[in-house]
Amino acid sequence: MKILKNSILLVLLGFMTWMLFNLYKDYDSRDTLNDTARYYAEKGPDETGAANLVTSVVVTYRGLDTLGEVTILFLVSAIIGLLLKTENGTRKTAMRASSEFMITAAKLLIPMISLIGVYIFVNGHLTPGGGFQGGAILASTFILLLISISRNKIGHKVLELTEALSGLSFVLIGILGVILAAGFLDNKILGTGTFGSLLSAGAIPIIYSLIGLKVGAELSTIILELNQVQGKED
């Protein structure tokens, strides 16, 4: 039986290798941009006022895709919370002793890491980064908090409120784009400002900040749920 399983695994591995080889063999790099990409590259900075072209595409031209991605992350967080819910409907946080070193390190690092996360999504229209990256960094501070100060009860209310308000505000800004500008999540509901400055690109910095808070809250909720399951098992 073991030989059969290994043989099947080798066949699947060989098939995947063959598929990847064919993809590499038939790959043809483009020397020119297609019509859509050319439009983004040529018109994006002027139309959106964002120095980061990726931001122009993700937040404005393909804003519905971003809304879908945030919605998927919300559904993942909600499903994990439903599946990991304790039998009596209550939640229990893992309890463990924290060393003085971890507590001191957390007090020093959590504010610094949080500032980096906020900086990344506030400046997403100017430099590489954005709401998803900044939100993931904010969630990493939550992991450090659980590791170092896990004796304290950490509830869901703050995370749920942050996620709900940021998500609602995100959708409302998108609707304002339809009413006041040219379409959903159109950043020109606010002035584009001076190109390359912090207060530029219209509503993009606000949109990215809301995405960062929403993503950070959702990832933190997932982390908290997994930590509480560990507490139940302990």
C-alpha positions, -999 to 999 in steps of 0.1 A, spaced: 0 0 0 28 24 9 45 16 -25 13 24 -43 9 58 -25 45 67 -33 40 57 -69 9 79 -72 28 108 -56 57 104 -80 33 104 -110 16 135 -98 49 152 -92 61 143 -126 29 156 -142 32 189 -124 69 192 -134 59 185 -171 31 212 -169 55 238 -154 81 229 -181 56 235 -208 46 268 -193 82 279 -192 89 267 -227 60 285 -242 65 317 -222 69 347 -244 77 380 -227 60 410 -242 81 439 -254 50 462 -254 20 468 -231 -14 458 -241 -41 485 -245 -54 483 -210 -20 483 -194 -8 512 -216 -39 532 -206 -31 526 -169 6 536 -173 -1 567 -194 -33 581 -178 -31 567 -143 -9 593 -126 -28 622 -141 -63 608 -135 -58 596 -100 -29 618 -87 -12 588 -72 26 584 -76 23 546 -70 8 532 -102 -2 499 -85 -24 519 -61 -41 537 -90 -51 503 -105 -60 485 -73 -80 511 -55 -97 530 -84 -97 512 -118 -102 478 -102 -119 489 -69 -145 462 -72 -118 436 -72 -104 451 -40 -139 450 -24 -142 414 -33 -108 405 -18 -118 423 15 -151 405 15 -134 371 11 -112 378 41 -142 388 61 -160 356 52 -129 336 61 -127 353 95 -165 347 101 -163 310 91 -133 304 113 -152 320 142 -182 298 136 -163 266 132 -141 272 163 -169 283 185 -170 263 218 -199 240 225 -216 262 250 -212 294 229 -185 309 251 -149 316 242 -119 310 263 -85 327 259 -53 307 263 -36 313 296 2 310 300 29 326 320 47 355 303 83 363 310 95 398 320 115 398 289 85 392 266 64 418 284 92 445 281 98 436 245 61 439 237 58 473 253 87 485 233 79 469 199 41 471 197 40 509 193 69 508 168 54 480 147 20 497 148 35 530 135 52 511 107 19 495 97 0 528 98 28 545 78 26 518 51 -11 521 44 -12 559 48 16 563 23 4 536 0 -4 561 -28 32 573 -28 54 543 -21 51 505 -24 27 491 2 -10 497 10 -39 486 31 -34 449 29 3 451 38 -2 476 65 -31 456 79 -10 425 81 17 443 100 -9 456 125 -21 420 130 14 410 138 13 433 168 -17 414 180 2 382 179 29 398 200 3 410 224 -12 375 228 23 360 234 34 385 259 3 396 278 -20 366 273 -32 367 309 -54 397 301 -88 390 285 -89 402 250 -125 405 237 -139 407 203 -159 439 206 -131 463 197 -120 442 167 -156 437 156 -164 474 159 -132 484 140 -139 459 112 -175 469 109 -169 507 108 -140 505 84 -159 482 61 -190 503 61 -170 535 55 -152 518 26 -185 509 9 -199 544 16 -169 561 0 -174 538 -30 -210 548 -33 -200 585 -30 -178 579 -60 -208 569 -80 -228 599 -68 -202 626 -69 -177 614 -94 -174 589 -123 -179 556 -106 -175 533 -76 -145 542 -55 -136 571 -78 -110 590 -57 -119 623 -72 -146 629 -46 -118 648 -30 -92 670 -46 -61 652 -59 -38 678 -43 -1 682 -52 13 652 -70 38 633 -48 27 649 -15 10 631 14 -23 649 10 -27 639 -26 -45 613 -48 -79 623 -36 -96 597 -14 -71 570 -20 -52 576 13 -85 573 32 -96 542 13 -62 525 20 -64 535 56 -99 519 59 -87 488 41 -57 486 65 -78 488 96 -103 463 82 -77 438 72 -58 442 105 -90 436 125 -100 406 105 -66 389 107 -64 397 144 -98 381 149 -86 349 132 -55 349 154 -77 354 185 -100 326 176 -71 301 171 -56 313 204 -89 306 222 -92 271 208 -57 265 222 -69 278 256 -99 253 254 -75 224 247 -52 234 276 
